[in-house]
């Protein structure tokens, strides 16, 4: 299942996303959490310390290749997971789309 | 970046045990760029006051316009029966599902202040229990 969690800043969206991810992982799901916020702080609510979060490589722009049939990823999801995700508590994988200093470029 | 997120979501979450959770920018502009278009469901977190509900309604409408099979509200920071009634009434008025209700809980801001996850801060907190209930009822 692919779930989007949206909400206004301050609504508690990220606390809910992170807690949901951890609890689902505890119940046996393989959880991929994606932080696509321009002010990313999902890592914190997942329980990943800030220093580890700051070292995670964000997804490179050339990951997406334009082909005549449309855009497609140049790597498999497993490759993306192993090169760009952080492993958090309970086995949650976190992908971060952009660090704050890069916000607004994509 | 939106296109990359969109493609990652498209190829993820396919196995029966796989769950992908996208924590996304609150802005309708972001949603309208189709970042979420390959999702199976959208949860819109709202608080029990009109401005928040109204913003949530607009986000939910964008999710529906994207063609998402299931779009629902999650009512957060709920203090009492009046809050419950306000959210329920608003949702009924606009034909929206309320997938879950999470009580106002000092444990949430306390976890944030402490710089730890809510689950590690207080696993027995009522808000954490309510999110667990949401996980069981909503995520298939």
gemmi code that builds the backbone of each chain (N, CA, C; Angstrom):
import gemmi

chains = {
    "A": [
        ("UNK", (0.834, -1.201, 0.000), (0.000, 0.000, 0.000), (0.871, 1.255, 0.000)),
        ("UNK", (0.414, 2.236, -0.738), (1.134, 3.514, -0.802), (0.223, 4.608, -0.262)),
        ("UNK", (0.723, 5.240, 0.768), (-0.104, 6.157, 1.526), (0.530, 7.545, 1.554)),
        ("UNK", (-0.267, 8.531, 1.229), (0.203, 9.908, 1.322), (-0.373, 10.525, 2.587)),
        ("UNK", (0.468, 11.180, 3.361), (-0.032, 11.907, 4.523), (0.189, 13.396, 4.274)),
        ("UNK", (-0.895, 14.130, 4.244), (-0.829, 15.564, 3.967), (-1.457, 16.321, 5.125)),
        ("UNK", (-1.172, 17.579, 5.187), (-1.757, 18.403, 6.243), (-0.987, 19.694, 6.369)),
        ("UNK", (-1.636, 20.670, 6.997), (-0.982, 21.961, 7.220), (0.198, 21.825, 8.173)),
        ("UNK", (1.151, 22.723, 8.051), (2.232, 22.762, 9.030), (1.658, 22.933, 10.428)),
        ("UNK", (2.167, 22.192, 11.379), (1.673, 22.296, 12.744), (0.486, 21.408, 13.051)),
        ("UNK", (-0.033, 20.725, 12.025), (-1.214, 19.886, 12.250), (-0.865, 18.581, 12.962)),
        ("UNK", (0.416, 18.248, 12.952), (0.826, 16.975, 13.526), (1.053, 15.913, 12.468)),
        ("UNK", (0.998, 16.323, 11.213), (1.173, 15.412, 10.077), (2.426, 14.547, 10.194)),
        ("UNK", (3.546, 15.166, 10.523), (4.804, 14.424, 10.520), (4.923, 13.498, 11.730)),
        ("UNK", (4.402, 13.923, 12.875), (4.384, 13.022, 14.039), (3.540, 11.798, 13.742)),
        ("UNK", (2.442, 12.016, 13.050), (1.555, 10.901, 12.704), (2.225, 9.996, 11.668)),
        ("UNK", (2.830, 10.592, 10.634), (3.512, 9.786, 9.602), (4.585, 8.902, 10.213)),
        ("UNK", (5.417, 9.500, 11.054), (6.535, 8.767, 11.634), (6.075, 7.653, 12.555)),
        ("UNK", (5.080, 7.951, 13.383), (4.583, 6.953, 14.330), (3.866, 5.825, 13.593)),
        ("UNK", (3.105, 6.206, 12.586), (2.420, 5.216, 11.746), (3.441, 4.274, 11.103)),
        ("UNK", (4.514, 4.860, 10.575), (5.552, 4.057, 9.916), (6.167, 3.057, 10.895)),
        ("UNK", (6.513, 3.536, 12.094), (7.138, 2.652, 13.087), (6.198, 1.527, 13.514)),
        ("UNK", (4.931, 1.875, 13.752), (3.984, 0.871, 14.232), (3.691, -0.170, 13.152)),
        ("UNK", (3.621, 0.281, 11.902), (3.396, -0.670, 10.808), (4.592, -1.602, 10.661)),
        ("UNK", (5.788, -1.050, 10.823), (6.988, -1.889, 10.737), (6.991, -2.922, 11.861)),
        ("UNK", (6.565, -2.505, 13.046), (6.498, -3.443, 14.178), (5.494, -4.557, 13.929)),
        ("UNK", (4.473, -4.248, 13.134), (3.465, -5.277, 12.876), (3.858, -6.148, 11.679)),
        ("UNK", (5.089, -5.993, 11.209), (5.592, -6.910, 10.189), (5.627, -6.363, 8.776)),
        ("UNK", (5.262, -5.100, 8.614), (5.323, -4.529, 7.268), (6.745, -4.083, 6.944)),
        ("UNK", (7.042, -4.084, 5.646), (8.304, -3.510, 5.183), (7.989, -2.071, 4.784)),
        ("UNK", (8.453, -1.136, 5.591), (8.000, 0.250, 5.429), (9.083, 1.130, 4.819)),
        ("UNK", (8.688, 1.815, 3.773), (9.524, 2.850, 3.170), (8.864, 4.190, 3.463)),
        ("UNK", (9.567, 5.023, 4.201), (9.039, 6.357, 4.507), (9.768, 7.359, 3.628)),
        ("UNK", (9.014, 8.232, 3.009), (9.628, 9.232, 2.128), (9.296, 10.617, 2.663)),
        ("UNK", (10.353, 11.371, 2.940), (10.151, 12.744, 3.391), (10.272, 13.670, 2.192)),
        ("UNK", (9.143, 14.178, 1.742), (9.149, 15.066, 0.573), (8.826, 16.493, 0.990)),
        ("UNK", (8.965, 16.774, 2.258), (8.689, 18.126, 2.724), (9.925, 18.995, 2.504)),
        ("UNK", (9.715, 20.268, 2.195), (10.879, 21.137, 1.988), (11.538, 21.489, 3.316)),
        ("UNK", (10.842, 21.211, 4.395), (11.422, 21.376, 5.722), (11.399, 20.009, 6.403)),
        ("UNK", (12.308, 19.133, 5.972), (12.165, 17.719, 6.345), (12.454, 17.453, 7.820)),
        ("UNK", (11.522, 16.844, 8.509), (11.792, 16.418, 9.883), (11.122, 15.095, 10.229)),
        ("UNK", (10.835, 14.329, 9.182), (10.263, 13.001, 9.415), (11.252, 12.105, 10.166)),
        ("UNK", (12.542, 12.301, 9.890), (13.556, 11.453, 10.528), (13.433, 11.500, 12.056)),
        ("UNK", (13.171, 12.694, 12.563), (13.064, 12.871, 14.010), (11.890, 12.073, 14.577)),
        ("UNK", (10.745, 12.140, 13.910), (9.578, 11.427, 14.447), (9.691, 9.921, 14.203)),
        ("UNK", (10.627, 9.521, 13.321), (10.909, 8.097, 13.153), (11.893, 7.608, 14.206)),
        ("UNK", (12.584, 8.548, 14.836), (13.578, 8.168, 15.837), (14.985, 8.045, 15.287)),
        ("UNK", (15.249, 8.735, 14.185), (16.606, 8.741, 13.627), (17.310, 10.016, 14.104)),
        ("UNK", (18.448, 9.864, 14.784), (19.127, 11.047, 15.327), (19.540, 12.033, 14.232)),
        ("UNK", (19.572, 13.315, 14.599), (19.833, 14.380, 13.633), (21.173, 14.212, 12.921)),
        ("UNK", (22.204, 13.741, 13.638), (23.513, 13.648, 12.973), (23.519, 12.589, 11.880)),
        ("UNK", (22.749, 11.524, 12.089), (22.645, 10.521, 11.022), (21.840, 11.073, 9.851)),
        ("UNK", (20.796, 11.803, 10.194), (19.956, 12.372, 9.142), (20.749, 13.333, 8.249)),
        ("UNK", (21.611, 14.124, 8.871), (22.359, 15.110, 8.103), (23.357, 14.478, 7.140)),
        ("UNK", (23.660, 13.201, 7.364), (24.629, 12.553, 6.491), (23.966, 11.766, 5.356)),
        ("UNK", (22.663, 11.718, 5.350), (22.005, 10.912, 4.315), (22.047, 11.647, 2.967)),
        ("UNK", (22.453, 10.935, 1.913), (22.425, 11.587, 0.608), (20.988, 11.714, 0.099)),
        ("UNK", (20.648, 12.880, -0.371), (19.306, 13.026, -0.950), (19.323, 12.444, -2.355)),
        ("UNK", (18.158, 12.186, -2.873), (18.079, 11.544, -4.181), (18.660, 12.459, -5.270)),
        ("UNK", (19.548, 11.902, -6.103), (20.142, 12.734, -7.152), (19.137, 13.060, -8.256)),
        ("UNK", (19.352, 14.167, -8.863), (18.409, 14.601, -9.892), (18.449, 13.722, -11.137)),
        ("UNK", (19.634, 13.122, -11.378), (19.717, 12.312, -12.603), (19.152, 10.908, -12.417)),
        ("UNK", (18.504, 10.695, -11.267), (17.867, 9.406, -11.031), (16.738, 9.166, -12.030)),
        ("UNK", (16.179, 10.248, -12.453), (15.058, 10.150, -13.382), (15.566, 10.430, -14.790)),
        ("UNK", (15.355, 9.439, -15.662), (15.808, 9.627, -17.034), (14.625, 9.804, -17.959)),
        ("UNK", (14.766, 10.777, -18.811), (13.700, 11.005, -19.792), (13.898, 10.021, -20.939)),
        ("UNK", (12.868, 9.328, -21.280), (12.928, 8.429, -22.428), (11.780, 8.815, -23.353)),
        ("UNK", (11.827, 8.313, -24.572), (10.721, 8.643, -25.496), (9.356, 8.236, -24.935)),
        ("UNK", (9.367, 7.201, -24.051), (8.093, 6.748, -23.482), (7.732, 7.474, -22.189)),
        ("UNK", (8.517, 8.467, -21.836), (8.261, 9.172, -20.585), (9.445, 9.018, -19.659)),
        ("UNK", (9.284, 9.483, -18.412), (10.393, 9.430, -17.471), (10.440, 8.074, -16.796)),
        ("UNK", (11.658, 7.585, -16.568), (11.758, 6.375, -15.748), (13.004, 6.436, -14.873)),
        ("UNK", (12.972, 5.661, -13.791), (14.088, 5.668, -12.853), (15.261, 4.890, -13.432)),
        ("UNK", (16.459, 5.413, -13.229), (17.642, 4.749, -13.773), (18.138, 3.631, -12.857)),
        ("UNK", (17.559, 3.524, -11.666), (17.933, 2.455, -10.740), (16.674, 1.760, -10.252)),
        ("UNK", (16.854, 0.517, -9.776), (15.707, -0.176, -9.190), (15.458, 0.385, -7.790)),
        ("UNK", (14.291, 0.090, -7.274), (13.961, 0.581, -5.942), (14.927, 0.009, -4.894)),
        ("UNK", (15.303, -1.274, -5.064), (16.251, -1.866, -4.106), (17.600, -1.150, -4.151)),
        ("UNK", (18.033, -0.797, -5.352), (19.292, -0.047, -5.471), (19.172, 1.324, -4.805)),
        ("UNK", (18.041, 1.949, -5.020), (17.831, 3.274, -4.415), (17.824, 3.151, -2.889)),
        ("UNK", (17.146, 2.113, -2.409), (17.114, 1.870, -0.961), (18.530, 1.684, -0.420)),
        ("UNK", (19.326, 0.868, -1.112), (20.636, 0.566, -0.525), (21.596, 1.746, -0.640)),
        ("UNK", (21.446, 2.579, -1.654), (22.400, 3.685, -1.789), (21.920, 4.969, -1.120)),
        ("UNK", (20.630, 5.139, -0.949), (20.142, 6.440, -0.504), (19.208, 6.431, 0.698)),
        ("UNK", (18.922, 5.253, 1.239), (17.993, 5.316, 2.372), (18.733, 5.148, 3.696)),
        ("UNK", (18.138, 5.661, 4.725), (18.627, 5.490, 6.084), (17.781, 4.414, 6.733)),
        ("UNK", (18.423, 3.513, 7.478), (17.675, 2.519, 8.227), (17.351, 3.071, 9.598)),
        ("UNK", (16.086, 3.127, 9.897), (15.652, 3.650, 11.179), (15.226, 2.534, 12.118)),
        ("UNK", (14.806, 2.897, 13.323), (14.330, 1.909, 14.290), (13.164, 1.078, 13.723)),
        ("UNK", (13.075, -0.152, 14.164), (12.041, -1.098, 13.734), (12.170, -1.474, 12.259)),
        ("UNK", (13.279, -1.078, 11.623), (13.502, -1.470, 10.231), (12.858, -0.572, 9.195)),
        ("UNK", (12.407, 0.589, 9.610), (11.841, 1.535, 8.636), (12.978, 2.116, 7.788)),
        ("UNK", (12.782, 2.163, 6.473), (13.741, 2.847, 5.597), (13.239, 4.250, 5.310)),
        ("UNK", (14.155, 5.191, 5.345), (13.772, 6.578, 5.081), (14.505, 7.097, 3.847)),
        ("UNK", (13.737, 7.654, 2.934), (14.304, 8.376, 1.795), (14.015, 9.852, 1.993)),
        ("UNK", (15.029, 10.660, 1.770), (14.853, 12.101, 1.927), (15.021, 12.758, 0.571)),
        ("UNK", (14.030, 13.527, 0.200), (14.074, 14.129, -1.125), (14.984, 15.339, -1.192)),
        ("UNK", (15.024, 16.136, -0.143), (15.861, 17.341, -0.180), (16.161, 17.787, 1.237)),
        ("UNK", (17.368, 18.235, 1.462), (17.697, 18.870, 2.730), (17.227, 20.318, 2.675)),
        ("UNK", (17.039, 20.921, 3.839), (16.480, 22.278, 3.859), (17.244, 23.275, 2.974)),
        ("UNK", (18.586, 23.171, 2.971), (19.353, 24.136, 2.193), (19.147, 23.960, 0.691)),
        ("UNK", (18.594, 22.825, 0.323), (18.332, 22.592, -1.095), (16.876, 22.816, -1.448)),
        ("UNK", (16.114, 23.228, -0.498), (14.678, 23.350, -0.718), (14.384, 24.333, -1.844)),
        ("UNK", (13.394, 23.984, -2.592), (12.947, 24.908, -3.622), (13.659, 24.744, -4.944)),
        ("UNK", (14.634, 23.827, -5.008), (15.354, 23.655, -6.258), (14.669, 22.653, -7.180)),
        ("UNK", (13.784, 21.865, -6.615), (13.166, 20.845, -7.456), (11.723, 21.149, -7.685)),
    ],
    "B": [
        ("UNK", (12.092, 17.565, -8.818), (12.037, 16.685, -7.665), (10.677, 16.001, -7.552)),
        ("UNK", (9.647, 16.721, -7.917), (8.311, 16.127, -7.825), (8.204, 14.887, -8.699)),
        ("UNK", (8.809, 14.974, -9.889), (8.726, 13.847, -10.824), (9.486, 12.639, -10.276)),
        ("UNK", (10.605, 12.884, -9.592), (11.369, 11.773, -9.014), (10.575, 11.100, -7.901)),
        ("UNK", (9.994, 11.898, -7.025), (9.170, 11.339, -5.948), (8.026, 10.522, -6.542)),
        ("UNK", (7.429, 11.101, -7.543), (6.292, 10.436, -8.193), (6.705, 9.058, -8.701)),
        ("UNK", (7.883, 8.990, -9.342), (8.340, 7.715, -9.899), (8.723, 6.722, -8.818)),
        ("UNK", (9.336, 7.209, -7.739), (9.696, 6.304, -6.635), (8.430, 5.711, -6.031)),
        ("UNK", (7.424, 6.540, -5.853), (6.168, 6.036, -5.299), (5.532, 5.027, -6.250)),
        ("UNK", (5.658, 5.321, -7.514), (5.045, 4.428, -8.507), (5.594, 3.008, -8.388)),
        ("UNK", (6.917, 2.874, -8.197), (7.516, 1.534, -8.170), (7.571, 0.925, -6.768)),
        ("UNK", (7.187, 1.668, -5.756), (7.286, 1.154, -4.387), (5.953, 0.572, -3.923)),
        ("UNK", (6.010, -0.029, -2.748), (4.775, -0.452, -2.085), (4.002, -1.543, -2.791)),
        ("UNK", (4.673, -2.324, -3.642), (3.936, -3.283, -4.481), (3.694, -4.631, -3.802)),
        ("UNK", (4.639, -5.071, -2.962), (4.473, -6.368, -2.309), (3.384, -6.317, -1.262)),
        ("UNK", (2.825, -7.495, -0.905), (1.727, -7.512, 0.068), (2.122, -6.950, 1.443)),
        ("UNK", (3.419, -7.056, 1.794), (3.841, -6.541, 3.106), (4.414, -5.132, 3.003)),
        ("UNK", (4.492, -4.615, 1.781), (5.137, -3.311, 1.589), (4.184, -2.164, 1.880)),
        ("UNK", (4.688, -1.212, 2.619), (3.930, 0.018, 2.819), (4.865, 1.191, 2.531)),
        ("UNK", (4.422, 2.105, 1.706), (5.156, 3.337, 1.475), (4.363, 4.474, 2.097)),
        ("UNK", (5.046, 5.275, 2.869), (4.383, 6.428, 3.479), (5.088, 7.690, 3.003)),
        ("UNK", (4.359, 8.527, 2.318), (4.920, 9.787, 1.833), (4.438, 10.926, 2.718)),
        ("UNK", (5.401, 11.550, 3.374), (5.073, 12.722, 4.191), (5.303, 13.917, 3.285)),
        ("UNK", (4.245, 14.590, 2.949), (4.393, 15.571, 1.880), (4.127, 16.994, 2.306)),
        ("UNK", (4.720, 17.862, 1.548), (4.487, 19.294, 1.657), (3.001, 19.559, 1.824)),
        ("UNK", (2.693, 20.446, 2.698), (1.291, 20.737, 2.948), (0.640, 21.519, 1.816)),
        ("UNK", (1.436, 22.088, 0.945), (0.830, 23.038, 0.004), (0.019, 22.353, -1.087)),
        ("UNK", (-1.134, 22.891, -1.373), (-1.942, 22.391, -2.485), (-1.166, 22.438, -3.801)),
        ("UNK", (-0.277, 23.397, -3.927), (0.525, 23.516, -5.148), (1.352, 22.242, -5.365)),
        ("UNK", (1.939, 21.754, -4.274), (2.759, 20.539, -4.341), (1.905, 19.350, -4.748)),
        ("UNK", (0.760, 19.239, -4.103), (-0.130, 18.118, -4.411), (-0.606, 18.186, -5.860)),
        ("UNK", (-0.871, 19.404, -6.308), (-1.444, 19.538, -7.649), (-0.411, 19.203, -8.719)),
        ("UNK", (0.873, 19.144, -8.345), (1.883, 18.754, -9.317), (1.976, 17.234, -9.482)),
        ("UNK", (1.095, 16.545, -8.835), (0.966, 15.128, -9.127), (1.937, 14.223, -8.392)),
        ("UNK", (2.628, 14.774, -7.374), (3.582, 13.972, -6.618), (2.927, 12.702, -6.077)),
        ("UNK", (1.683, 12.845, -5.700), (0.989, 11.760, -5.006), (0.145, 10.887, -5.928)),
        ("UNK", (0.270, 11.098, -7.225), (-0.731, 10.494, -8.115), (-0.737, 8.971, -8.131)),
        ("UNK", (0.373, 8.335, -7.735), (0.390, 6.876, -7.759), (0.049, 6.254, -6.405)),
        ("UNK", (-0.372, 7.052, -5.474), (-0.707, 6.516, -4.154), (-2.055, 5.800, -4.180)),
        ("UNK", (-2.239, 4.905, -3.209), (-3.524, 4.208, -3.083), (-4.480, 4.977, -2.194)),
        ("UNK", (-3.917, 5.791, -1.331), (-4.774, 6.491, -0.376), (-4.083, 7.740, 0.136)),
        ("UNK", (-4.879, 8.677, 0.560), (-4.353, 9.894, 1.159), (-5.034, 10.142, 2.493)),
        ("UNK", (-4.218, 10.408, 3.495), (-4.750, 10.832, 4.784), (-4.458, 12.317, 4.930)),
        ("UNK", (-5.467, 13.089, 5.205), (-5.286, 14.520, 5.404), (-5.470, 14.819, 6.892)),
        ("UNK", (-4.402, 15.282, 7.515), (-4.450, 15.547, 8.954), (-5.047, 16.932, 9.189)),
        ("UNK", (-6.088, 16.960, 9.993), (-6.738, 18.237, 10.307), (-6.864, 18.400, 11.817)),
        ("UNK", (-7.015, 19.639, 12.213), (-7.315, 19.953, 13.604), (-8.758, 20.448, 13.672)),
        ("UNK", (-9.374, 20.343, 14.855), (-10.801, 20.628, 14.952), (-11.146, 22.113, 15.032)),
        ("UNK", (-10.694, 22.865, 14.071), (-11.192, 24.243, 13.964), (-11.372, 24.560, 12.488)),
        ("UNK", (-12.203, 25.539, 12.194), (-12.702, 25.687, 10.834), (-11.616, 25.878, 9.786)),
        ("UNK", (-10.637, 26.745, 10.087), (-9.603, 27.023, 9.085), (-8.837, 25.764, 8.699)),
        ("UNK", (-8.530, 24.951, 9.697), (-7.797, 23.710, 9.432), (-8.661, 22.727, 8.643)),
        ("UNK", (-9.922, 22.630, 9.028), (-10.833, 21.733, 8.317), (-11.004, 22.177, 6.868)),
        ("UNK", (-11.096, 23.479, 6.683), (-11.289, 24.022, 5.349), (-10.047, 23.750, 4.470)),
        ("UNK", (-8.857, 23.940, 5.037), (-7.629, 23.605, 4.303), (-7.605, 22.113, 3.974)),
        ("UNK", (-7.974, 21.307, 4.945), (-8.022, 19.862, 4.744), (-9.000, 19.473, 3.640)),
        ("UNK", (-10.129, 20.148, 3.625), (-11.119, 19.867, 2.580), (-10.530, 20.130, 1.196)),
        ("UNK", (-9.801, 21.249, 1.069), (-9.195, 21.565, -0.237), (-8.130, 20.536, -0.619)),
        ("UNK", (-7.331, 20.099, 0.360), (-6.321, 19.072, 0.065), (-6.985, 17.756, -0.338)),
        ("UNK", (-8.038, 17.411, 0.385), (-8.755, 16.173, 0.070), (-9.335, 16.235, -1.341)),
        ("UNK", (-9.823, 17.420, -1.714), (-10.387, 17.583, -3.061), (-9.301, 17.388, -4.115)),
        ("UNK", (-8.093, 17.870, -3.830), (-6.980, 17.671, -4.770), (-6.645, 16.184, -4.905)),
        ("UNK", (-6.670, 15.482, -3.767), (-6.417, 14.043, -3.796), (-7.459, 13.311, -4.633)),
        ("UNK", (-8.687, 13.718, -4.477), (-9.763, 13.110, -5.258), (-9.586, 13.431, -6.743)),
        ("UNK", (-9.201, 14.678, -7.031), (-8.970, 15.073, -8.427), (-7.824, 14.293, -9.064)),
        ("UNK", (-6.840, 13.929, -8.228), (-5.717, 13.123, -8.740), (-6.158, 11.689, -9.060)),
        ("UNK", (-7.337, 11.333, -8.594), (-7.853, 10.002, -8.849), (-7.490, 8.994, -7.782)),
        ("UNK", (-7.072, 9.451, -6.604), (-6.709, 8.508, -5.550), (-7.944, 7.727, -5.102)),
        ("UNK", (-7.804, 6.404, -4.970), (-8.967, 5.571, -4.640), (-9.587, 5.898, -3.284)),
        ("UNK", (-8.777, 6.329, -2.341), (-9.345, 6.597, -1.009), (-8.701, 7.837, -0.414)),
        ("UNK", (-9.536, 8.766, -0.017), (-9.060, 10.004, 0.593), (-9.842, 10.193, 1.886)),
        ("UNK", (-9.149, 10.391, 2.986), (-9.855, 10.508, 4.264), (-9.157, 11.498, 5.180)),
        ("UNK", (-9.923, 12.032, 6.098), (-9.369, 12.936, 7.103), (-8.899, 12.139, 8.317)),
        ("UNK", (-7.866, 12.654, 8.968), (-7.508, 12.192, 10.311), (-7.626, 13.403, 11.219)),
        ("UNK", (-8.469, 13.307, 12.216), (-8.685, 14.437, 13.124), (-7.685, 14.350, 14.261)),
        ("UNK", (-6.829, 15.364, 14.366), (-5.775, 15.342, 15.379), (-6.026, 16.414, 16.446)),
        ("UNK", (-5.420, 16.230, 17.602), (-5.505, 17.182, 18.717), (-6.945, 17.396, 19.176)),
        ("UNK", (-7.663, 16.306, 19.263), (-9.072, 16.368, 19.646), (-9.178, 16.385, 21.171)),
        ("UNK", (-9.877, 17.388, 21.679), (-9.928, 17.559, 23.138), (-11.196, 17.025, 23.782)),
        ("UNK", (-12.305, 17.133, 23.088), (-13.552, 16.751, 23.764), (-14.644, 16.436, 22.744)),
        ("UNK", (-15.837, 16.211, 23.269), (-16.947, 15.831, 22.399), (-17.340, 16.940, 21.435)),
        ("UNK", (-17.106, 18.167, 21.857), (-17.420, 19.279, 20.947), (-16.533, 19.216, 19.710)),
        ("UNK", (-15.262, 18.905, 19.919), (-14.350, 18.750, 18.789), (-14.810, 17.613, 17.881)),
        ("UNK", (-15.189, 16.507, 18.500), (-15.668, 15.349, 17.731), (-16.861, 15.740, 16.870)),
        ("UNK", (-17.777, 16.467, 17.484), (-18.997, 16.860, 16.769), (-18.667, 17.810, 15.624)),
        ("UNK", (-17.743, 18.737, 15.864), (-17.387, 19.712, 14.833), (-16.790, 19.019, 13.608)),
        ("UNK", (-15.886, 18.071, 13.860), (-15.248, 17.368, 12.747), (-16.261, 16.484, 12.022)),
        ("UNK", (-17.073, 15.794, 12.802), (-18.054, 14.893, 12.200), (-19.032, 15.674, 11.322)),
        ("UNK", (-19.478, 16.799, 11.847), (-20.436, 17.617, 11.093), (-19.820, 18.137, 9.796)),
        ("UNK", (-18.601, 18.639, 9.898), (-17.901, 19.154, 8.717), (-17.716, 18.038, 7.677)),
        ("UNK", (-17.298, 16.875, 8.149), (-17.035, 15.759, 7.235), (-18.321, 15.316, 6.537)),
        ("UNK", (-19.387, 15.247, 7.302), (-20.666, 14.850, 6.708), (-21.113, 15.852, 5.661)),
        ("UNK", (-20.985, 17.123, 6.004), (-21.375, 18.192, 5.094), (-20.678, 18.074, 3.743)),
        ("UNK", (-19.409, 17.655, 3.785), (-18.611, 17.635, 2.566), (-18.366, 16.227, 2.045)),
        ("UNK", (-19.076, 15.282, 2.585), (-18.966, 13.907, 2.099), (-17.578, 13.313, 2.287)),
        ("UNK", (-16.935, 13.633, 3.406), (-15.575, 13.150, 3.651), (-15.569, 12.064, 4.720)),
        ("UNK", (-14.690, 11.075, 4.513), (-14.509, 10.022, 5.501), (-13.552, 10.501, 6.611)),
        ("UNK", (-13.854, 10.155, 7.843), (-12.900, 10.390, 8.930), (-12.300, 9.032, 9.295)),
        ("UNK", (-11.035, 8.853, 8.937), (-10.407, 7.539, 9.106), (-9.952, 7.306, 10.539)),
        ("UNK", (-9.718, 8.376, 11.268), (-9.238, 8.198, 12.631), (-9.292, 9.484, 13.419)),
        ("UNK", (-9.308, 9.323, 14.720), (-9.364, 10.464, 15.632), (-8.245, 10.303, 16.656)),
        ("UNK", (-7.435, 11.318, 16.773), (-6.288, 11.246, 17.680), (-6.449, 12.313, 18.759)),
        ("UNK", (-6.405, 11.900, 20.009), (-6.656, 12.868, 21.086), (-5.530, 13.886, 21.213)),
        ("UNK", (-5.870, 15.063, 21.702), (-4.838, 16.019, 22.090), (-4.006, 15.358, 23.165)),
        ("UNK", (-2.704, 15.447, 23.025), (-1.840, 14.682, 23.912), (-0.530, 15.449, 24.104)),
        ("UNK", (-0.297, 15.828, 25.325), (0.919, 16.584, 25.657), (2.179, 15.789, 25.298)),
        ("UNK", (2.045, 14.478, 25.146), (3.216, 13.648, 24.816), (3.804, 14.026, 23.457)),
        ("UNK", (2.963, 14.510, 22.539), (3.461, 14.834, 21.190), (4.404, 16.042, 21.203)),
        ("UNK", (3.953, 17.202, 21.689), (4.898, 18.320, 21.755), (6.066, 18.038, 22.704)),
        ("UNK", (5.837, 17.230, 23.726), (6.934, 16.913, 24.655), (8.023, 16.119, 23.930)),
        ("UNK", (7.610, 15.184, 23.079), (8.586, 14.407, 22.303), (9.381, 15.332, 21.383)),
        ("UNK", (8.659, 16.267, 20.775), (9.319, 17.193, 19.857), (10.354, 18.037, 20.598)),
        ("UNK", (9.951, 18.533, 21.768), (10.896, 19.337, 22.560), (12.118, 18.518, 22.954)),
        ("UNK", (11.883, 17.239, 23.249), (12.989, 16.384, 23.676), (13.818, 15.898, 22.486)),
        ("UNK", (13.323, 16.153, 21.279), (14.061, 15.746, 20.085), (14.071, 14.244, 19.851)),
        ("UNK", (13.011, 13.572, 20.305), (12.913, 12.129, 20.078), (11.572, 11.812, 19.427)),
        ("UNK", (11.441, 10.581, 18.966), (10.189, 10.197, 18.324), (9.106, 9.995, 19.382)),
        ("UNK", (7.847, 10.240, 19.015), (6.753, 10.029, 19.973), (6.749, 8.610, 20.540)),
        ("UNK", (7.057, 7.644, 19.672), (7.026, 6.247, 20.096), (8.108, 5.938, 21.130)),
        ("UNK", (9.265, 6.555, 20.980), (10.343, 6.333, 21.941), (10.146, 7.162, 23.203)),
        ("UNK", (9.493, 8.309, 23.041), (9.263, 9.190, 24.184), (8.265, 8.583, 25.156)),
        ("UNK", (7.153, 8.104, 24.628), (6.106, 7.548, 25.479), (5.253, 6.555, 24.690)),
        ("UNK", (5.712, 5.297, 24.637), (5.006, 4.299, 23.814), (3.562, 4.072, 24.256)),
        ("UNK", (3.258, 4.406, 25.503), (1.903, 4.176, 25.994), (1.000, 5.387, 25.887)),
        ("UNK", (1.469, 6.438, 25.213), (0.674, 7.663, 25.119), (-0.635, 7.412, 24.367)),
        ("UNK", (-1.710, 8.079, 24.778), (-2.995, 7.898, 24.094), (-2.921, 8.216, 22.598)),
        ("UNK", (-2.122, 9.220, 22.227), (-2.007, 9.567, 20.807), (-1.346, 8.422, 20.037)),
        ("UNK", (-0.352, 7.794, 20.641), (0.328, 6.677, 19.981), (-0.646, 5.502, 19.815)),
        ("UNK", (-1.455, 5.259, 20.836), (-2.457, 4.181, 20.752), (-3.443, 4.457, 19.628)),
        ("UNK", (-3.842, 5.732, 19.483), (-4.816, 6.076, 18.441), (-4.204, 5.925, 17.048)),
        ("UNK", (-2.919, 6.226, 16.914), (-2.252, 6.052, 15.616), (-2.126, 4.557, 15.299)),
        ("UNK", (-1.912, 3.746, 16.348), (-1.894, 2.300, 16.165), (-3.233, 1.772, 15.665)),
        ("UNK", (-4.282, 2.342, 16.222), (-5.638, 1.969, 15.783), (-5.840, 2.340, 14.309)),
        ("UNK", (-5.355, 3.514, 13.934), (-5.438, 3.963, 12.536), (-4.659, 3.014, 11.627)),
        ("UNK", (-3.484, 2.591, 12.076), (-2.665, 1.673, 11.276), (-3.428, 0.369, 11.029)),
        ("UNK", (-4.085, -0.139, 12.079), (-4.812, -1.406, 11.931), (-6.042, -1.263, 11.063)),
        ("UNK", (-6.742, -0.139, 11.186), (-8.016, -0.026, 10.484), (-7.858, 0.468, 9.048)),
        ("UNK", (-6.824, 1.257, 8.801), (-6.769, 1.919, 7.494), (-5.811, 1.253, 6.519)),
        ("UNK", (-4.701, 0.724, 7.041), (-3.646, 0.252, 6.140), (-3.838, -1.227, 5.831)),
        ("UNK", (-4.002, -1.502, 4.558), (-4.207, -2.891, 4.156), (-2.981, -3.427, 3.431)),
    ],
}
model = gemmi.Model(1)
for chain_id, residues in chains.items():
    chain = gemmi.Chain(chain_id)
    for i, (resn, *xyz) in enumerate(residues, 1):
        res = gemmi.Residue()
        res.name, res.seqid = resn, gemmi.SeqId(i, " ")
        for name, pos in zip(("N", "CA", "C"), xyz):
            atom = gemmi.Atom()
            atom.name, atom.element = name, gemmi.Element(name[0])
            atom.pos, atom.b_iso = gemmi.Position(*pos), 0.0
            res.add_atom(atom)
        chain.add_residue(res)
    model.add_chain(chain)
structure = gemmi.Structure()
structure.add_model(model)
structure.setup_entities()
